[in-house]
């Protein structure tokens, strides 16, 4: 019985993320084919994905200590609702912005999107293009500090990683991440289906990459910015944390030399700030005001 259980865990560590992502894409495809509006279809897919991550965190946890409630779940739920609401509104804003430019013939020269490519290749291109500007904003937030870091610091405040604290983002961080992820493909003329599937992959990946799950992805760690890489991005050690900036893909980190996968195991108490500011707020309102209070 124990041998079968261990075999199941070994398979789950390797196969669960690809299967979760594939299942989400298939469900998203059939919901869209059934005429379900894109935003609603995404939410319908997200629910089972989060339930799957919750189960996997208990079946193959990376750190059992991180599964214990540390009094942070209420705040994480507030951030979760804010992420969905602000993310949806910002995506619509990016679309409206491009439609405005198009109506004034301001982006006609940029309608060069390769619509003749197979849909998976177009989605991959949208992910690659959409990660570029957020990569640099994310990198500057860490390496230049100041206002950008004060905004982004909300995401690094938790002292553990689990699927729900994925949503720990300052409202401004959500807005610029979503806006600039959508903008390149929209400006270049990608169709709505491309943006839909790219956004679906990003959302599933975002929650999975912070989950307390002992994923072992092998070569996929050269494609996705998943848990094995992203845990080090949340390390208290800045030599490790100032790396792996990719939001969904890790390819820009590979190109610009910021991908790191140290040959060691992150411990339960090694997540969070290197030195936490003594006045750092723990409420949603306090963290939203923090960058402006700090100046």
N, C-alpha and C positions, 0 to 999 in steps of 0.2 A: 504493500500500500504506500509506504514512504517512498519507495523507488519510483512508483508511478506518479506520485505527487511532485517529486523533484523533476521528473522528466517533463511534466506539464508546466512547471515553472520555467524550466529552461526554454521550452518552446515559446511560452508566453513572452519572455524577455526579448526574444528575437522577432517574433511574428506579430505581436499584438499591435504595435504602432502601424506597420503597413496595412494590416487588416482593418484597423479602426479608420484609417484615412481612406482606404478603398471603399469600405462600407459607407462612409459619409458621402463620398462622391457619387456612389451608385444611388443612394437614397435621395440625394439632392437632384440627381438627373431625373429620376422617376417622378419626384414631386413637381419638378418644373414641367415635365412632359404632361403631367396631369392638370396643368394650368394654375398651379399654386404660385402666387406672387413671390418674387425672389427673396424679399426680406422675411416673409413668413416661412418660406421653405427653409431658409437658413436656420431660423429659430427652431423649427421642427426637427432638424437634423442635430442641432446642438444639444438638445435635451438628452437623447440617448448616448451621445458621445460623452457628456459629463458624467452620466450614470456609469458608463463603462470605465472611465478613468477612476471614479470613486471605488469601484470594485477592484480594479487592478492595483490601486494603492494599498489594498488590504491583502491581496493575493501575492504580489511581488513588490513590496515596499522597498525603497532604497534605504530609508531610515525609519524604523518603527516609531522613533521618538517624534518625528514630524507628523505622525497621524494623530497625536494627542492635541486636543483643543487647548490652545494657549491664550484663550480669551480674545482672539482676533477675528473670529468668524463673522460676528455682526458687522464689523467694519469692512471685511472682505465682501460681504453681501451687498453693502452700500456701494462699494467700488464696482462690483459686478453689474448692478443695475445701471450705474452711471456709464460704464463702458459700453453696454448695449445701446443705451439711449443716445449718448454722444457720438458713438461710432456710426450708428445709423444716420443720424442727422448730418454728420460731417461727410459721409459718403454721398448723401443727396446734395450737399453743398458743392462738392467737387464736380458732380455731374452737372448741376445747374450752372456752375462757372464756365465749364467747357461748352455747354449749350449756348450760353450767352456769347462767348467768343465766336462760336461757329455762326451764330445768327448775324454777326457783324463781319463775317468773312475774315476773321482775325487768325484763324487756325487752318485755313484751307490748304496752305502749303504743307502742313504737317500730317495730312491724311495719308500716311504711308504704311499703315499697319498691314502686315502680311495676312490678309483675310483668307487667302488661298491655302495657307498652311493647315495641316490637321489641327483640330481643336486642342489636343494635349500640348502640342508645341506652342501654340498661341498662349495657352495658360502659363506654361513655363516661362515664356518671354515676358508676360505680364508680371509674374512674380519677381523675375530678375530685375526688370526695369523699376518695379515698385519698391524694391528694397534699397535702391541706390541712394536716394536723398535721405531716407530715414537712417541708413547706415552712417552717413556723415554727421547728421544731427546727433545720433546716439553716441558716436565716437567723440565728438566735440564736447558733449555733455560730461563725459568722463574725464577727458584729457585736458580740457580748458577750464572746467569748473564754472564758477559764477552763476548767473541766472539760469542757464541751461541745466546745470547740475542741481540747483535748488528745486527746479521743476521735476527733474528725473529722479531725484533722491527718494521720492515717495515709493518708487518701484523697488528700491533697495532697502527700505526700512524693515521688512519682515525678517525675522530670525529663523525662519524655516521655509521650505518650499513644499507646496501642495497645490493641487489643480486650481483651487478657488482664488488663491492670492496672486494668480496670473493677472487679475483685474486691477491690481494695485497700481494705478496710474493717476497722475495729476490730470485734471481736465485738459489743460493745454497740451500735455504729452499725447493724449488720445487724439486731439484735433489734428496736430501736425503729423502724427503717424498715419492716420487714416487718409487725410487729405493728400499727402505726398505719395502714399502707396497707390492710390487710385489715379492720381493726376497723369503720370506718363502714358499709360495705356489709353486713357480717355483722350488726351491730346493727340495721340497718334492715330486715333480712329478705331480702336478695338470695339467689337460688338458687346452688347450687354451680357451675353452668355459667357464670354471670356472673363469679364470682371466678376461675374457671379461665382464661377468655379475657382478663380484665383482667391476671392474673398473667403470662400468656404474652406479652402486648404489653409489659408492664413489663420482663420479662426480656430480650426481643429488643432493645428500645429501650436498655436499660441498657448492653449490650455494644456496640451500634452507636454510641451517643452518645460513647463514649470511643475509638472505632476511629480509626486513622490513615488515614482515607479522606476524600478531597476531595468530600464530598457537597455538592450545591448544591440546597437544598430549596425555595427561593422562599417561597411563601405558607405552606408547612408549618412554617416557622420561627415562625409565630404560633400553632401548635398544639403541636408537640413541642419538648422541650428537647434538641435534637439537636446534632451536632458544631459547627456554625457558631456556635452560642450557647455551648455547654458548654466549648469551648476557652478562651473568655475567663474562664469561671469558674475555670479552672486557671491563670490568668495569675499571674505573680509580682507584677504591679501590683495592689495591693489595690483601687484604684478600679475596676478591671475585674473582679477576682475576687469582690468583694462584690456579686454580681448573679447572675441566672439560676439561682435556687435550685430550680426545679421538677425533680422526680425523673423524671417521664415527660412530663407536659404543662407548657407554659410559661404557662398561662392565669393562674395565681395571681400570677406575676411581672408579667403585664400588668395585672392588677387592682390590685396593690399597688405598681406603679411600679419594679420591680427588674429588668425585662427590659432587657438591653443588647446591641446588636449594633454595635460600633464599625466604622467604615469603614476598617479596616486589617487587615493580615495578621499573625497571631501567628507569631513566629519560633521556630525549633527550640530555642533556649536560653532561652525566656521562660516555661517551664512549671515549676511547683513552688513552693516556699516563697519569700516575699519575702526573708526572712533565715532560713536554716535554723539551729535551735538547735545549738550545738556538740556537745551530748551526744545528739543525736537517734539512736535505735537503728535499725538496718537489718535486724534479724531479726524473725521473726513474734512470738516470745515477748517480745522487747524492746518491740515496739510495743504488744502486748497489755497489758503492764505499765506502759507510759509514763504514761497519765493518772493512775494511782494513785501512781506515784512522784513525779510533778510536784505532785500535790495539788490 
